[in-house]
Amino acid sequence: QVQLVESGGGLVQPGGSLRLSCAASGSIFGIDTMGWYRQAPGKERELVATITRGGSSNYADSVKGRFTISRDNAKNTLYLQMKSLKPEDTAVYYCNAEGFYGIKSFSSWGQGTQVTVSS
């Protein structure tokens, strides 16, 4: 089992910045890809960005050029640096970790952290 704990959310004005963190613990040796997803009120959860153990990243078109995903494998921590935030970025942001224990795949989620972009 992998436990994920997000932090760093909050209220920020449009154009501002925030950095989210996600600390992983437990059976972390099996983790391959980690990512950030978000869910706005009344909408489905959507991909924000993912990053593999080797550092290959993928972004949703809506955040390209504004958000940067990174991970510190030594600290078992995932980050999301968010810049030029817009009101439409308001959502609960969730951390995800996927991988394998042998041939058995797993997908773990954090509890989420609220990001509100408003003046």
The first five atom37 places (N, CA, C, CB, O) and aatype in JSON, in Angstrom:
{
  "aatype": [5, 19, 5, 10, 19, 6, 15, 7, 7, 7, 10, 19, 5, 14, 7, 7, 15, 10, 1, 10, 15, 4, 0, 0, 15, 7, 15, 9, 13, 7, 9, 3, 16, 12, 7, 17, 18, 1, 5, 0, 14, 7, 11, 6, 1, 6, 10, 19, 0, 16, 9, 16, 1, 7, 7, 15, 15, 2, 18, 0, 3, 15, 19, 11, 7, 1, 13, 16, 9, 15, 1, 3, 2, 0, 11, 2, 16, 10, 18, 10, 5, 12, 11, 15, 10, 11, 14, 6, 3, 16, 0, 19, 18, 18, 4, 2, 0, 6, 7, 13, 18, 7, 9, 11, 15, 13, 15, 15, 17, 7, 5, 7, 16, 5, 19, 16, 19, 15, 15],
  "atom_mask": [
    [1, 1, 1, 1, 1],
    [1, 1, 1, 1, 1],
    [1, 1, 1, 1, 1],
    [1, 1, 1, 1, 1],
    [1, 1, 1, 1, 1],
    [1, 1, 1, 1, 1],
    [1, 1, 1, 1, 1],
    [1, 1, 1, 0, 1],
    [1, 1, 1, 0, 1],
    [1, 1, 1, 0, 1],
    [1, 1, 1, 1, 1],
    [1, 1, 1, 1, 1],
    [1, 1, 1, 1, 1],
    [1, 1, 1, 1, 1],
    [1, 1, 1, 0, 1],
    [1, 1, 1, 0, 1],
    [1, 1, 1, 1, 1],
    [1, 1, 1, 1, 1],
    [1, 1, 1, 1, 1],
    [1, 1, 1, 1, 1],
    [1, 1, 1, 1, 1],
    [1, 1, 1, 1, 1],
    [1, 1, 1, 1, 1],
    [1, 1, 1, 1, 1],
    [1, 1, 1, 1, 1],
    [1, 1, 1, 0, 1],
    [1, 1, 1, 1, 1],
    [1, 1, 1, 1, 1],
    [1, 1, 1, 1, 1],
    [1, 1, 1, 0, 1],
    [1, 1, 1, 1, 1],
    [1, 1, 1, 1, 1],
    [1, 1, 1, 1, 1],
    [1, 1, 1, 1, 1],
    [1, 1, 1, 0, 1],
    [1, 1, 1, 1, 1],
    [1, 1, 1, 1, 1],
    [1, 1, 1, 1, 1],
    [1, 1, 1, 1, 1],
    [1, 1, 1, 1, 1],
    [1, 1, 1, 1, 1],
    [1, 1, 1, 0, 1],
    [1, 1, 1, 1, 1],
    [1, 1, 1, 1, 1],
    [1, 1, 1, 1, 1],
    [1, 1, 1, 1, 1],
    [1, 1, 1, 1, 1],
    [1, 1, 1, 1, 1],
    [1, 1, 1, 1, 1],
    [1, 1, 1, 1, 1],
    [1, 1, 1, 1, 1],
    [1, 1, 1, 1, 1],
    [1, 1, 1, 1, 1],
    [1, 1, 1, 0, 1],
    [1, 1, 1, 0, 1],
    [1, 1, 1, 1, 1],
    [1, 1, 1, 1, 1],
    [1, 1, 1, 1, 1],
    [1, 1, 1, 1, 1],
    [1, 1, 1, 1, 1],
    [1, 1, 1, 1, 1],
    [1, 1, 1, 1, 1],
    [1, 1, 1, 1, 1],
    [1, 1, 1, 1, 1],
    [1, 1, 1, 0, 1],
    [1, 1, 1, 1, 1],
    [1, 1, 1, 1, 1],
    [1, 1, 1, 1, 1],
    [1, 1, 1, 1, 1],
    [1, 1, 1, 1, 1],
    [1, 1, 1, 1, 1],
    [1, 1, 1, 1, 1],
    [1, 1, 1, 1, 1],
    [1, 1, 1, 1, 1],
    [1, 1, 1, 1, 1],
    [1, 1, 1, 1, 1],
    [1, 1, 1, 1, 1],
    [1, 1, 1, 1, 1],
    [1, 1, 1, 1, 1],
    [1, 1, 1, 1, 1],
    [1, 1, 1, 1, 1],
    [1, 1, 1, 1, 1],
    [1, 1, 1, 1, 1],
    [1, 1, 1, 1, 1],
    [1, 1, 1, 1, 1],
    [1, 1, 1, 1, 1],
    [1, 1, 1, 1, 1],
    [1, 1, 1, 1, 1],
    [1, 1, 1, 1, 1],
    [1, 1, 1, 1, 1],
    [1, 1, 1, 1, 1],
    [1, 1, 1, 1, 1],
    [1, 1, 1, 1, 1],
    [1, 1, 1, 1, 1],
    [1, 1, 1, 1, 1],
    [1, 1, 1, 1, 1],
    [1, 1, 1, 1, 1],
    [1, 1, 1, 1, 1],
    [1, 1, 1, 0, 1],
    [1, 1, 1, 1, 1],
    [1, 1, 1, 1, 1],
    [1, 1, 1, 0, 1],
    [1, 1, 1, 1, 1],
    [1, 1, 1, 1, 1],
    [1, 1, 1, 1, 1],
    [1, 1, 1, 1, 1],
    [1, 1, 1, 1, 1],
    [1, 1, 1, 1, 1],
    [1, 1, 1, 1, 1],
    [1, 1, 1, 0, 1],
    [1, 1, 1, 1, 1],
    [1, 1, 1, 0, 1],
    [1, 1, 1, 1, 1],
    [1, 1, 1, 1, 1],
    [1, 1, 1, 1, 1],
    [1, 1, 1, 1, 1],
    [1, 1, 1, 1, 1],
    [1, 1, 1, 1, 1],
    [1, 1, 1, 1, 1]
  ],
  "atom_positions": [
    [[0.83, -1.19, 0.0], [0.0, 0.0, 0.0], [0.87, 1.24, 0.0], [-0.95, 0.0, 1.21], [1.92, 1.29, 0.64]],
    [[0.42, 2.25, -0.73], [1.1, 3.53, -0.78], [0.17, 4.59, -0.2], [1.53, 3.9, -2.24], [-1.0, 4.67, -0.58]],
    [[0.68, 5.4, 0.7], [-0.08, 6.51, 1.25], [0.47, 7.81, 0.66], [0.0, 6.52, 2.82], [1.68, 8.01, 0.54]],
    [[-0.46, 8.68, 0.28], [-0.09, 9.96, -0.33], [-0.75, 11.09, 0.46], [-0.52, 10.01, -1.82], [-1.94, 11.03, 0.76]],
    [[0.04, 12.11, 0.78], [-0.48, 13.26, 1.52], [-0.09, 14.53, 0.79], [0.06, 13.28, 2.98], [1.09, 14.85, 0.64]],
    [[-1.11, 15.25, 0.32], [-0.88, 16.51, -0.39], [-0.83, 17.68, 0.58], [-1.98, 16.74, -1.44], [-1.41, 17.63, 1.67]],
    [[-0.14, 18.73, 0.17], [-0.1, 19.98, 0.93], [0.21, 21.12, -0.03], [0.95, 19.91, 2.07], [0.63, 20.9, -1.17]],
    [[0.0, 22.34, 0.44], [0.36, 23.51, -0.34], [-0.78, 24.24, -1.01], [0.0, 0.0, 0.0], [-0.57, 25.29, -1.63]],
    [[-1.99, 23.72, -0.9], [-3.12, 24.42, -1.49], [-3.48, 25.67, -0.72], [0.0, 0.0, 0.0], [-2.94, 25.93, 0.36]],
    [[-4.39, 26.45, -1.29], [-4.83, 27.66, -0.61], [-5.51, 28.61, -1.55], [0.0, 0.0, 0.0], [-5.88, 28.25, -2.67]],
    [[-5.68, 29.84, -1.08], [-6.33, 30.9, -1.85], [-5.25, 31.79, -2.46], [-7.3, 31.74, -0.96], [-4.33, 32.23, -1.77]],
    [[-5.36, 32.05, -3.75], [-4.38, 32.88, -4.44], [-5.11, 33.76, -5.45], [-3.29, 32.02, -5.14], [-6.15, 33.36, -5.98]],
    [[-4.58, 34.92, -5.7], [-5.18, 35.83, -6.68], [-4.83, 35.4, -8.1], [-4.72, 37.27, -6.43], [-3.81, 34.74, -8.32]],
    [[-5.67, 35.76, -9.05], [-5.33, 35.47, -10.45], [-3.96, 36.02, -10.8], [-6.39, 36.06, -11.39], [-3.61, 37.15, -10.44]],
    [[-3.19, 35.22, -11.53], [-1.83, 35.6, -11.87], [-0.79, 35.16, -10.86], [0.0, 0.0, 0.0], [0.41, 35.26, -11.11]],
    [[-1.24, 34.67, -9.72], [-0.34, 34.26, -8.66], [0.22, 32.86, -8.87], [0.0, 0.0, 0.0], [-0.03, 32.2, -9.88]],
    [[0.98, 32.42, -7.86], [1.65, 31.12, -7.93], [1.41, 30.33, -6.66], [3.17, 31.3, -8.15], [1.17, 30.89, -5.59]],
    [[1.47, 29.02, -6.8], [1.41, 28.09, -5.67], [2.26, 26.88, -6.01], [-0.06, 27.66, -5.35], [2.44, 26.55, -7.18]],
    [[2.79, 26.23, -4.98], [3.47, 24.96, -5.19], [2.82, 23.9, -4.32], [4.97, 25.09, -4.87], [2.75, 24.03, -3.1]],
    [[2.35, 22.86, -4.96], [1.77, 21.73, -4.26], [2.84, 20.66, -4.05], [0.56, 21.14, -5.04], [3.74, 20.49, -4.87]],
    [[2.72, 19.97, -2.93], [3.61, 18.85, -2.63], [2.78, 17.62, -2.32], [4.55, 19.18, -1.45], [1.65, 17.71, -1.84]],
    [[3.36, 16.46, -2.59], [2.71, 15.18, -2.28], [3.77, 14.24, -1.74], [2.0, 14.57, -3.54], [4.68, 13.83, -2.46]],
    [[3.65, 13.89, -0.47], [4.61, 13.0, 0.17], [4.08, 11.58, 0.12], [4.87, 13.43, 1.63], [2.95, 11.3, 0.52]],
    [[4.91, 10.67, -0.39], [4.54, 9.26, -0.49], [5.22, 8.46, 0.6], [4.91, 8.7, -1.88], [6.38, 8.71, 0.95]],
    [[4.49, 7.49, 1.14], [5.05, 6.61, 2.15], [4.44, 5.23, 1.98], [4.78, 7.16, 3.58], [3.5, 5.03, 1.21]],
    [[5.0, 4.27, 2.71], [4.52, 2.9, 2.59], [5.36, 2.12, 1.59], [0.0, 0.0, 0.0], [6.58, 2.27, 1.55]],
    [[4.71, 1.3, 0.8], [5.4, 0.44, -0.16], [5.71, 1.2, -1.44], [4.56, -0.81, -0.48], [5.13, 0.93, -2.49]],
    [[6.62, 2.16, -1.34], [6.89, 3.07, -2.44], [7.77, 2.48, -3.53], [7.53, 4.3, -1.91], [7.91, 3.06, -4.6]],
    [[8.38, 1.33, -3.26], [9.33, 0.77, -4.21], [8.69, 0.42, -5.54], [9.99, -0.45, -3.63], [9.36, 0.35, -6.56]],
    [[7.36, 0.2, -5.51], [6.67, -0.21, -6.74], [6.17, 0.93, -7.59], [0.0, 0.0, 0.0], [5.64, 0.71, -8.68]],
    [[6.33, 2.17, -7.1], [5.78, 3.32, -7.82], [6.54, 3.56, -9.11], [5.82, 4.58, -6.95], [7.77, 3.57, -9.12]],
    [[5.8, 3.75, -10.21], [6.39, 4.14, -11.48], [5.97, 5.58, -11.82], [5.98, 3.16, -12.61], [6.78, 6.5, -11.73]],
    [[4.72, 5.76, -12.2], [4.23, 7.07, -12.61], [3.48, 7.74, -11.48], [3.34, 6.95, -13.84], [2.67, 7.12, -10.8]],
    [[3.75, 9.03, -11.29], [3.0, 9.85, -10.34], [2.37, 11.01, -11.1], [3.91, 10.35, -9.19], [2.87, 11.43, -12.14]],
    [[1.29, 11.51, -10.55], [0.63, 12.58, -11.28], [-0.27, 13.42, -10.4], [0.0, 0.0, 0.0], [-0.56, 13.08, -9.26]],
    [[-0.7, 14.53, -10.98], [-1.67, 15.42, -10.35], [-2.94, 15.43, -11.21], [-1.08, 16.87, -10.19], [-2.89, 15.51, -12.44]],
    [[-4.05, 15.35, -10.53], [-5.36, 15.45, -11.15], [-6.14, 16.5, -10.39], [-6.11, 14.07, -11.16], [-5.8, 16.85, -9.26]],
    [[-7.19, 17.01, -11.0], [-8.01, 18.0, -10.3], [-9.48, 17.8, -10.63], [-7.58, 19.43, -10.68], [-9.85, 17.26, -11.67]],
    [[-10.3, 18.24, -9.69], [-11.75, 18.14, -9.87], [-12.4, 19.41, -9.39], [-12.32, 16.92, -9.11], [-12.33, 19.76, -8.21]],
    [[-13.04, 20.11, -10.32], [-13.77, 21.32, -10.01], [-15.21, 20.96, -9.67], [-13.7, 22.33, -11.19], [-15.69, 19.9, -10.07]],
    [[-15.91, 21.83, -8.94], [-17.3, 21.54, -8.59], [-18.15, 21.26, -9.81], [-17.9, 22.7, -7.81], [-18.15, 22.03, -10.78]],
    [[-18.88, 20.16, -9.77], [-19.76, 19.81, -10.87], [-19.08, 19.22, -12.09], [0.0, 0.0, 0.0], [-19.73, 18.97, -13.1]],
    [[-17.78, 19.0, -12.0], [-17.05, 18.46, -13.14], [-16.36, 17.15, -12.76], [-16.02, 19.48, -13.65], [-16.2, 16.84, -11.59]],
    [[-15.96, 16.4, -13.78], [-15.25, 15.16, -13.53], [-13.77, 15.44, -13.23], [-15.39, 14.21, -14.75], [-13.22, 16.48, -13.6]],
    [[-13.17, 14.49, -12.56], [-11.74, 14.61, -12.29], [-10.97, 14.55, -13.61], [-11.26, 13.49, -11.33], [-11.28, 13.74, -14.49]],
    [[-9.97, 15.42, -13.74], [-9.21, 15.48, -14.99], [-7.72, 15.47, -14.71], [-9.59, 16.72, -15.79], [-7.25, 15.88, -13.65]],
    [[-6.98, 14.98, -15.7], [-5.53, 14.96, -15.62], [-4.97, 16.36, -15.68], [-4.94, 14.11, -16.73], [-5.42, 17.19, -16.48]],
    [[-3.99, 16.63, -14.83], [-3.25, 17.88, -14.89], [-1.86, 17.61, -15.48], [-3.13, 18.54, -13.48], [-1.47, 18.21, -16.47]],
    [[-1.13, 16.69, -14.85], [0.22, 16.37, -15.31], [0.65, 15.06, -14.69], [1.22, 17.49, -14.95], [0.23, 14.7, -13.59]],
    [[1.51, 14.33, -15.41], [2.1, 13.11, -14.88], [3.6, 13.12, -15.13], [1.44, 11.87, -15.52], [4.1, 13.84, -16.0]],
    [[4.3, 12.3, -14.36], [5.75, 12.18, -14.52], [6.16, 10.76, -14.16], [6.51, 13.22, -13.64], [5.71, 10.21, -13.16]],
    [[7.01, 10.17, -14.99], [7.47, 8.81, -14.73], [8.66, 8.82, -13.79], [7.83, 8.1, -16.05], [9.22, 9.88, -13.48]],
    [[9.04, 7.65, -13.34], [10.21, 7.53, -12.47], [11.46, 8.09, -13.16], [10.44, 6.06, -12.06], [12.34, 8.65, -12.51]],
    [[11.51, 7.92, -14.47], [12.66, 8.41, -15.22], [12.62, 9.89, -15.54], [0.0, 0.0, 0.0], [13.59, 10.43, -16.06]],
    [[11.49, 10.56, -15.23], [11.42, 11.99, -15.43], [10.66, 12.46, -16.64], [0.0, 0.0, 0.0], [10.61, 13.67, -16.89]],
    [[10.07, 11.56, -17.4], [9.28, 11.97, -18.56], [7.94, 12.51, -18.08], [9.07, 10.78, -19.55], [7.24, 11.88, -17.29]],
    [[7.58, 13.7, -18.57], [6.38, 14.36, -18.1], [5.36, 14.57, -19.22], [6.73, 15.69, -17.47], [5.69, 14.56, -20.4]],
    [[4.12, 14.75, -18.78], [3.0, 14.95, -19.7], [2.06, 15.95, -19.05], [2.27, 13.6, -20.03], [1.8, 15.87, -17.85]],
    [[1.53, 16.89, -19.85], [0.67, 17.94, -19.3], [-0.64, 18.04, -20.07], [1.4, 19.29, -19.33], [-0.7, 17.77, -21.27]],
    [[-1.68, 18.44, -19.37], [-2.92, 18.82, -20.03], [-2.66, 20.11, -20.81], [-4.09, 18.99, -19.0], [-1.88, 20.95, -20.37]],
    [[-3.32, 20.25, -21.94], [-3.11, 21.46, -22.76], [-3.41, 22.74, -21.98], [-4.0, 21.39, -24.02], [-2.78, 23.77, -22.19]],
    [[-4.38, 22.66, -21.08], [-4.81, 23.85, -20.35], [-3.77, 24.39, -19.38], [-6.07, 23.54, -19.6], [-3.87, 25.53, -18.94]],
    [[-2.76, 23.58, -19.04], [-1.76, 24.02, -18.07], [-0.36, 24.11, -18.65], [-1.76, 23.09, -16.89], [0.57, 24.55, -17.97]],
    [[-0.19, 23.7, -19.9], [1.14, 23.74, -20.52], [1.7, 25.15, -20.5], [1.08, 23.22, -21.96], [1.01, 26.11, -20.84]],
    [[2.96, 25.27, -20.11], [3.61, 26.56, -20.05], [3.38, 27.31, -18.75], [0.0, 0.0, 0.0], [4.05, 28.31, -18.49]],
    [[2.44, 26.84, -17.93], [2.15, 27.5, -16.66], [2.49, 26.61, -15.46], [0.68, 27.9, -16.6], [2.92, 27.11, -14.42]],
    [[2.29, 25.31, -15.61], [2.53, 24.37, -14.51], [3.76, 23.53, -14.82], [1.28, 23.47, -14.27], [4.04, 23.21, -15.98]],
    [[4.48, 23.17, -13.77], [5.63, 22.28, -13.91], [5.55, 21.18, -12.86], [6.96, 23.07, -13.78], [5.45, 21.45, -11.66]],
    [[5.59, 19.94, -13.33], [5.58, 18.79, -12.42], [7.01, 18.3, -12.23], [4.68, 17.65, -12.96], [7.8, 18.29, -13.17]],
    [[7.33, 17.9, -11.02], [8.66, 17.36, -10.74], [8.54, 16.37, -9.58], [9.68, 18.5, -10.41], [7.56, 16.37, -8.84]],
    [[9.55, 15.53, -9.45], [9.55, 14.58, -8.34], [10.95, 14.42, -7.83], [8.96, 13.23, -8.76], [11.92, 14.46, -8.59]],
    [[11.06, 14.22, -6.52], [12.33, 13.94, -5.87], [12.24, 12.52, -5.37], [12.64, 14.96, -4.7], [11.64, 12.25, -4.33]],
    [[12.82, 11.59, -6.11], [12.72, 10.18, -5.76], [13.41, 9.88, -4.43], [13.32, 9.32, -6.85], [13.0, 8.96, -3.71]],
    [[14.44, 10.63, -4.1], [15.14, 10.41, -2.84], [14.27, 10.78, -1.65], [16.44, 11.2, -2.81], [14.35, 10.17, -0.58]],
    [[13.42, 11.81, -1.84], [12.54, 12.27, -0.77], [11.13, 11.69, -0.9], [12.47, 13.79, -0.75], [10.26, 11.95, -0.07]],
    [[10.91, 10.91, -1.97], [9.58, 10.33, -2.2], [8.5, 11.39, -2.23], [9.26, 9.3, -1.12], [7.42, 11.22, -1.66]],
    [[8.8, 12.47, -2.91], [7.88, 13.61, -2.95], [7.66, 14.08, -4.38], [8.42, 14.76, -2.1], [8.58, 14.15, -5.19]],
    [[6.4, 14.38, -4.66], [5.98, 14.92, -5.95], [5.6, 16.37, -5.76], [4.79, 14.1, -6.54], [5.04, 16.76, -4.74]],
    [[5.91, 17.19, -6.77], [5.61, 18.62, -6.71], [4.82, 19.06, -7.93], [6.9, 19.43, -6.58], [4.88, 18.45, -8.99]],
    [[4.09, 20.15, -7.75], [3.45, 20.82, -8.88], [3.62, 22.32, -8.66], [1.93, 20.42, -9.03], [2.99, 22.9, -7.78]],
    [[4.47, 22.93, -9.46], [4.65, 24.37, -9.42], [3.64, 25.0, -10.38], [6.11, 24.78, -9.79], [3.65, 24.71, -11.57]],
    [[2.78, 25.85, -9.85], [1.72, 26.46, -10.64], [1.96, 27.97, -10.7], [0.33, 26.14, -10.05], [2.08, 28.63, -9.67]],
    [[2.02, 28.51, -11.92], [2.21, 29.94, -12.12], [1.09, 30.48, -13.0], [3.59, 30.23, -12.76], [0.37, 29.72, -13.64]],
    [[0.97, 31.79, -13.02], [-0.05, 32.45, -13.84], [-1.42, 31.81, -13.65], [0.34, 32.41, -15.32], [-2.12, 31.51, -14.61]],
    [[-1.78, 31.6, -12.4], [-3.02, 30.9, -12.09], [-4.24, 31.69, -12.54], [-3.1, 30.63, -10.61], [-4.26, 32.92, -12.51]],
    [[-5.25, 30.95, -12.97], [-6.49, 31.51, -13.48], [-7.65, 31.02, -12.61], [-6.71, 31.13, -14.96], [-7.54, 29.99, -11.95]],
    [[-8.75, 31.76, -12.61], [-9.91, 31.29, -11.82], [-10.35, 29.87, -12.23], [-11.09, 32.25, -11.99], [-10.83, 29.11, -11.39]],
    [[-10.19, 29.53, -13.49], [-10.59, 28.19, -13.93], [-9.67, 27.08, -13.43], [-10.65, 28.15, -15.42], [-9.95, 25.91, -13.65]],
    [[-8.58, 27.45, -12.77], [-7.72, 26.45, -12.14], [-8.24, 26.05, -10.77], [-6.29, 26.98, -12.02], [-7.72, 25.13, -10.14]],
    [[-9.27, 26.73, -10.31], [-9.86, 26.41, -9.01], [-10.41, 25.0, -9.0], [-10.97, 27.41, -8.65], [-11.24, 24.64, -9.85]],
    [[-9.95, 24.2, -8.04], [-10.36, 22.79, -7.96], [-9.71, 22.16, -6.75], [-9.97, 22.02, -9.25], [-8.85, 22.75, -6.1]],
    [[-10.14, 20.95, -6.46], [-9.41, 20.11, -5.51], [-8.37, 19.34, -6.32], [-10.37, 19.13, -4.71], [-8.7, 18.69, -7.31]],
    [[-7.13, 19.43, -5.9], [-6.02, 18.78, -6.6], [-5.64, 17.5, -5.86], [-4.8, 19.74, -6.72], [-5.41, 17.5, -4.65]],
    [[-5.57, 16.42, -6.62], [-5.28, 15.1, -6.06], [-3.95, 14.57, -6.6], [-6.41, 14.12, -6.37], [-3.63, 14.73, -7.78]],
    [[-3.22, 13.94, -5.73], [-1.99, 13.26, -6.1], [-2.31, 11.79, -6.38], [-0.91, 13.39, -4.97], [-3.14, 11.19, -5.7]],
    [[-1.64, 11.23, -7.37], [-1.85, 9.83, -7.74], [-0.51, 9.15, -7.93], [-2.7, 9.72, -9.01], [0.44, 9.75, -8.43]],
    [[-0.44, 7.89, -7.54], [0.76, 7.08, -7.77], [0.32, 5.74, -8.35], [1.58, 6.88, -6.45], [-0.61, 5.11, -7.84]],
    [[0.99, 5.32, -9.41], [0.69, 4.04, -10.05], [1.96, 3.23, -10.18], [0.03, 4.26, -11.43], [3.06, 3.77, -10.32]],
    [[1.8, 1.92, -10.15], [2.97, 1.07, -10.31], [2.59, -0.38, -10.21], [0.0, 0.0, 0.0], [1.44, -0.76, -10.41]],
    [[3.58, -1.2, -9.9], [3.38, -2.64, -9.84], [4.08, -3.22, -8.63], [3.88, -3.31, -11.12], [5.17, -2.79, -8.25]],
    [[3.43, -4.2, -8.03], [4.07, -5.09, -7.08], [4.11, -6.44, -7.78], [3.3, -5.16, -5.68], [3.11, -7.16, -7.81]],
    [[5.27, -6.78, -8.35], [5.32, -7.96, -9.18], [4.49, -7.74, -10.43], [0.0, 0.0, 0.0], [4.76, -6.82, -11.21]],
    [[3.48, -8.58, -10.63], [2.62, -8.43, -11.79], [1.3, -7.74, -11.45], [2.35, -9.79, -12.4], [0.45, -7.55, -12.31]],
    [[1.14, -7.38, -10.2], [-0.1, -6.76, -9.75], [0.03, -5.25, -9.78], [-0.48, -7.25, -8.34], [0.91, -4.68, -9.12]],
    [[-0.84, -4.61, -10.53], [-0.79, -3.16, -10.63], [-1.55, -2.51, -9.47], [-1.36, -2.7, -11.97], [-2.43, -3.14, -8.87]],
    [[-1.22, -1.26, -9.17], [-1.94, -0.51, -8.16], [-2.04, 0.95, -8.56], [-1.26, -0.65, -6.78], [-1.26, 1.44, -9.38]],
    [[-3.01, 1.62, -7.97], [-3.21, 3.05, -8.17], [-3.7, 3.63, -6.86], [-4.21, 3.34, -9.33], [-4.77, 3.25, -6.37]],
    [[-2.93, 4.55, -6.3], [-3.27, 5.14, -5.01], [-3.53, 6.63, -5.16], [-2.15, 4.9, -4.0], [-2.94, 7.3, -6.01]],
    [[-4.44, 7.14, -4.32], [-4.82, 8.54, -4.36], [-4.63, 9.2, -2.99], [-6.27, 8.69, -4.82], [-4.79, 8.56, -1.95]],
    [[-4.28, 10.47, -3.02], [-4.27, 11.25, -1.81], [-5.66, 11.77, -1.52], [0.0, 0.0, 0.0], [-6.61, 11.5, -2.25]],
    [[-5.77, 12.54, -0.42], [-7.08, 13.03, 0.01], [-7.47, 14.33, -0.68], [-7.09, 13.23, 1.51], [-8.62, 14.75, -0.61]],
    [[-6.52, 14.96, -1.34], [-6.79, 16.18, -2.08], [-6.46, 17.44, -1.3], [0.0, 0.0, 0.0], [-6.5, 17.45, -0.07]],
    [[-6.15, 18.5, -2.03], [-5.9, 19.81, -1.44], [-6.59, 20.86, -2.29], [-4.37, 20.09, -1.32], [-6.51, 20.84, -3.52]],
    [[-7.27, 21.78, -1.63], [-8.08, 22.77, -2.34], [-7.21, 23.91, -2.84], [-9.2, 23.33, -1.43], [-6.4, 24.47, -2.1]],
    [[-7.38, 24.25, -4.11], [-6.76, 25.44, -4.7], [-7.88, 26.36, -5.19], [-5.78, 25.05, -5.88], [-8.72, 25.96, -6.0]],
    [[-7.88, 27.58, -4.68], [-8.9, 28.55, -5.07], [-8.2, 29.78, -5.64], [-9.81, 28.93, -3.86], [-7.37, 30.4, -4.97]],
    [[-8.55, 30.13, -6.86], [-7.97, 31.29, -7.53], [-9.07, 32.34, -7.66], [-7.37, 30.91, -8.94], [-10.02, 32.19, -8.44]],
    [[-8.93, 33.39, -6.89], [-9.98, 34.4, -6.85], [-9.42, 35.72, -6.35], [-11.14, 33.94, -5.97], [-8.49, 35.75, -5.55]],
    [[-10.0, 36.81, -6.84], [-9.6, 38.12, -6.36], [-10.51, 38.58, -5.22], [-9.61, 39.15, -7.5], [-10.33, 39.67, -4.68]]
  ]
}
